[in-house]
Amino acid sequence: MSNETKSGSGIEHLLKRHWFTLLVAIIAIVFIVINRTQTKINFLFAEVDTSQWLALTVAAVLGLLVGVFLGRK
């Protein structure tokens, strides 16, 4: 079997198995990119002025990490 056949079937398998995850990731990336304004974030006793895209990226990465660690058996 050639490498092209293996990689093609691997991509197809990935898309069939994880299509929803990929769709959510694409939507999240688009949402993060279009939110580029400055915002004020209050967390517990701290207040920070930052870009919305940065805050959304941090929240997405933290959510991903929590999902990965909770999903392990």
Secondary structure, 3 states (H helix, E strand, C coil): CCHHHHHHHHHHHHHHHHHHHHHHHHHHHHHHHHCCCEEEEEECCEEEEEEHHHHHHHHHHHHHHHHHHHHCC
